[in-house]
Amino acid sequence: ALADADNDRAREALARGEILPLSRILAVVEREVGGRVIEIDLDRDNGRYVYDVEVLSRDGRLVELSIDAATGTVLDRDEDD
């Protein structure tokens, strides 16, 4: 779950229309990886909001996705073998 400060920032950014709802981000994660979300962080990176999501894939790999919170675009993907 999002930390309290992240939760507040996310709620405010969502209210301003700056980021997509978490449900949309989770749909991107499901499409890209599937599996179980372990952790979600919302950060500002060069002026834009980015969700960093750790996922345990169905085949047991740890996958980290960086997703543009405004567009749902996957910016980076890192997999542990």
Backbone hydrogen bonds, N-H to C=O, Kabsch-Sander energy under -0.5 kcal/mol:
donor,donor_aa,acceptor,acceptor_aa,energy
7,N,3,A,-3.1
8,D,4,D,-2.5
9,R,5,A,-2.5
10,A,6,D,-3.0
11,R,7,N,-2.4
12,E,8,D,-2.3
13,A,9,R,-2.7
14,L,10,A,-2.7
15,A,11,R,-2.2
16,R,12,E,-1.6
17,G,14,L,-1.4
18,E,13,A,-2.8
19,I,13,A,-0.7
20,L,69,A,-3.7
24,R,21,P,-1.2
25,I,21,P,-1.4
26,L,22,L,-2.9
27,A,23,S,-1.5
28,V,24,R,-1.6
29,V,25,I,-2.3
30,E,26,L,-2.5
31,R,27,A,-2.2
32,E,28,V,-2.7
33,V,29,V,-3.1
34,G,29,V,-1.8
36,R,56,L,-2.6
38,I,54,E,-3.2
39,E,54,E,-1.3
41,D,52,D,-2.5
43,D,41,D,-0.5
43,D,50,V,-2.9
45,D,43,D,-0.5
45,D,48,R,-3.5
48,R,45,D,-1.6
50,V,43,D,-3.3
51,Y,67,I,-2.9
52,D,41,D,-2.9
52,D,50,V,-0.5
53,V,51,Y,-0.6
53,V,65,L,-3.0
54,E,39,E,-2.7
55,V,63,V,-3.0
56,L,36,R,-3.1
57,S,55,V,-0.8
57,S,61,R,-3.2
60,G,57,S,-2.2
63,V,55,V,-3.1
63,V,61,R,-0.6
64,E,78,D,-3.2
65,L,53,V,-2.9
65,L,63,V,-0.5
66,S,76,D,-2.5
67,I,51,Y,-3.0
67,I,65,L,-0.5
68,D,73,T,-3.0
69,A,49,Y,-2.3
70,A,49,Y,-0.5
72,G,68,D,-2.9
75,L,66,S,-3.3
75,L,73,T,-0.6
76,D,66,S,-1.4
78,D,64,E,-2.6
80,D,62,L,-2.6
81,D,79,E,-0.5
